[in-house]
Amino acid sequence: MTTITRTVTVGSSHGLHARPAKLFAQAAKELGLPITIQKGEGKATNAASILGVISLGAEHGDEVVLSTDAEAPGAAEAIDSLAALLASDIDAE
């Protein structure tokens, strides 16, 4: 299987905790693709899982890696949209 990966710096001023993790996981779930997120050498987790995303412990400025099956329809666009969301201050009001 060929995968698409993107390394992204977390832009949320609060990191991926509670509200930003929820917003990110909801966006990933809406895409309907099996997308994983990983911080460093840690275990990859389902990007659509709020608890999985929180468990990464990703702080502002940390790098995370998003990946999915390159052959899935819309895979590149999905990864790009999630990467842009992660790079933004997702929970800024």
C-alpha positions in Angstrom: 0.0 0.0 0.0 1.3 3.4 -0.9 0.7 6.1 1.7 0.5 9.9 1.7 2.1 11.6 4.6 2.4 15.2 5.8 4.5 16.5 8.6 2.8 19.4 10.3 3.7 21.8 13.2 0.8 22.1 15.6 -0.4 25.7 15.5 -3.0 25.6 18.2 -1.9 27.8 21.1 -3.3 25.1 23.4 -1.8 22.1 21.6 -4.1 19.2 20.8 -6.0 19.1 24.1 -9.7 19.0 24.7 -11.4 21.4 22.4 -8.8 21.5 19.6 -8.5 17.7 19.6 -12.3 17.4 19.4 -12.5 19.9 16.4 -9.6 18.1 14.6 -11.1 14.6 15.2 -14.5 15.7 14.0 -13.0 17.1 10.8 -11.1 13.8 10.3 -14.2 11.8 10.9 -16.2 13.8 8.4 -13.6 13.0 5.7 -14.5 9.3 5.9 -11.0 8.0 5.3 -8.7 6.0 7.5 -6.3 8.7 8.6 -3.7 8.3 11.3 -1.8 10.9 13.3 1.5 10.3 15.1 3.8 12.4 17.3 7.5 11.6 17.1 8.3 7.9 17.4 5.1 7.2 19.4 2.3 5.0 18.3 0.1 6.2 15.4 -3.6 6.7 16.3 -6.8 7.1 14.4 -7.2 10.8 13.6 -11.0 10.6 14.0 -10.6 9.5 17.7 -10.8 12.4 20.2 -9.2 10.3 22.9 -6.5 9.1 20.6 -5.6 12.6 19.5 -5.5 13.9 23.1 -3.3 10.9 24.1 -0.6 12.1 21.7 0.1 15.0 24.1 1.0 17.3 21.2 1.8 20.8 22.3 2.0 24.0 20.3 5.0 23.8 18.0 5.3 20.0 18.1 5.5 18.1 14.8 3.0 15.4 14.0 2.7 13.2 11.0 -0.6 12.6 9.2 -0.9 9.6 6.9 -3.5 7.7 4.8 -3.8 5.3 1.9 -2.7 7.2 -1.3 -5.2 5.2 -3.4 -8.3 6.3 -1.5 -10.4 8.8 -3.4 -9.7 12.3 -2.2 -6.8 11.2 0.0 -4.4 14.1 -1.0 -7.1 16.7 -0.5 -8.1 15.2 2.9 -4.5 15.2 4.2 -4.0 18.7 2.9 -7.1 20.0 4.6 -6.3 18.3 7.9 -2.7 19.6 7.7 -4.0 23.2 7.2 -6.3 22.8 10.2 -3.5 21.5 12.4 -1.2 24.3 11.4 -3.8 26.9 12.3 -4.8 28.1 15.7 -7.7 25.7 15.5 -9.5 26.9 18.7 -8.9 30.6 18.3 -12.1 32.5 18.9 
